[in-house]
């Protein structure tokens, strides 16, 4: 997040994060293009000028919302790289971390996954998503090279299948259900990686 995105506070009872949460819910419900500042003002019980005290434009609201999801996902990659270990262990950590981000920031990740590149803000977000995907693909390739994962499946296909599974969680997961983030991460890793791992003792190509 850039230095000029420091949280601003204005009228008592309303802060930037609170407005952001309501805005993200509206964007997910109506779509970004169909959600006007007037709609946001009605949902917040504020005047449009009160919203503009916190955000200069609707685009800034979107950019801040997308940054919350993207920065959290990028942070997972950075943390696993810093922790070291085998590529397979780091990939396991990335998948678990991505699930935790999705659960903890479900509305924000949902919004990110609906971005189509219609504005400069969306295109920048998509560029960051592609960079994230490339880093994960490189990690899969490293795990294949070290002999931990099957090498007969293209790395790009593996990455897309892994995150296709994780991203689909936004369509059915509901907070407060039977599975918390940790249990859900265990399930995803079991389903996603068990079929890709090279069995212990198997010859490595």
N, C-alpha and C positions, 0 to 999 in steps of 0.2 A: 504494500500500500504506500502510496507516495506521501511525502510530508504534508501536502496540502489537503489530505483527507482526514485530518484530526477531527475527532467527534466534536460537534458543536452542540451546545445546550441553549435552549431558549426559554419558552414559557414554562412555568412550573408544571410538572406532571407530564410533560412531553419531552422525550429526548430523541436523538437521531436514530438510535437502534430500535426504539419502539415504533417509529414511523416506518423504518425499513421493514420490520416484520409484517406490518399490516400491508405495506405495498407489495411485498413478495407474495403474500397470500392472494392479493387481488390479481397480480400478474398471472399467477398460476390458475386462477379461477376463470378470468376473462380473456387472458392473453395480453401480452405487453402492449401491442398496438391499440387494442380496444379499451385499455385502461387509461382514462384521462386524469389529469390532476384534479379535475372536479370530482371524479369518482373517488379518488383517494381522500380528498377533503371530506366528502360525505361519510366515508367509512371511519375516518378518524374523528369526526366531529370538530374539525378545524377549518379555518379559512385557508384558501390556497396561499395567501401571503404568509401564513404561519408555516406552511410546508416549505415555502421558498426561503424562510429563515434558516432552515437546516440543509436544504439541497438547492442548488442553482437550477436544476432541471430534472425532468423525468429520466433523461439519459444518465444523469449522475446517480440517481437512485438505482437504476439497473446495473450500472457499472460497479457500484459498491456492493450490491447483492451478489453479483457474479464473482467478485473478488473474494467474498467470504468463502464460497465453495472452492474456487480454484486455489486460493492460498492454502486452504486446509489440505487439499489433495497434494499440492506441491510439497507441503511440509512433511507429509507422510514419506514421500520419496527421499527428501533430504535427510530425514531422521534415520531411515533404514540404511542409506548410504553411509552415514556417519557411524552407525553401529557396527558396520563391517559384517564379516561372516561369509558363508558361501552364497553364491548367487541364488540358489534354491531357497535358502533361509531368508534372504532379503526379499525375494518374490513373495514368499509366504507372509512376511511382515507387511509388504505393500498391500496385498489383498485384504488382510485383516484390518489394516489402517483405513483403507478405502471404504470398507463396510462401516467402520466406526464413524467416519466422516459422514457417510450417507445417512446413518441413523441420527447422528447428533445434529446435522444440518439438512434434514430431509427437504424442507421447502426450498432451500437455496440450491441444493443439487438438482432437485426437480426442475427448477427454473433454468439451470445451466443446461440440462439435457434437452430442453425445448428450444434453445437458441438456434436460429437458422441463418444467421449472418446478414440480416436485413439492414443493419445499421453499423456504423463504425465501432460502436461499443461491442456489438455482438461479434463482429469480425475479429476484434482483438481478443475476445474471450475464446473464440474458436481457434485462434492461433495458439493460445496458451494450452488449450486442450490437445491440440496436435503435438505440441512439444512434450506434454505429459505422456501421451501415447507412445511417442518415439522413445522416451526414456524407459518406459515399461517394456517395449519391444526389445530394446537393447539388453535389458535385464533377463528376459526370456532367452535371448540368444546366448548370453553368458551361462545361464543354467544348462542349456543344451550342450554348450561347448565343454563344460566341466563334467558332463555325463550324468547330471542329476535328473534331467528331463528327456523324454523321448525326442529324438532329432528327426523323426520321419514326418513331422507336421511343421508346416511353414510358420516361422515365428510371428508373422503378421496375423495369421489365422488364429494362433494361440492367444495373442493379445486381445483380438477382437472378441473371441469366444469368452475369455475370462471376464472382460469388462462388460460384455453384453449380458452375462449372467448377473454381475453386480448391479449394473444400471437398471436392470429389470425390476430390482427390489422396490424402486420408487413407485411402481404401479400397484403393488399389493401390500407393502409393509405398512403397518399402522402402529404408532407408538403406544406402549402400554399393553401390547399383546403378550403372547406366551413366551416369545423369544426376545432376550435383550441383545445388545450389540455383540457381546462376547460370544454368546451361543450361536447367533446368526453367522458370525465370522467363522466359527468352527465348522459350521455346516457348509458354508461356501467353499472353504479351503478343502474340505473333505471331498466334495463333489467335483470341484474344479481341478484340483491338483492330483488326486489319487490316480486318475486315469492317465496322467502325464508323467508321473514319476517312473524312473527306471527301477525295477525291483532290485532289492539288495541281492548281491551275488550274481546279477545278470551281467553278461559281457557288455562292455561299453564300446560303442563304435566311434 
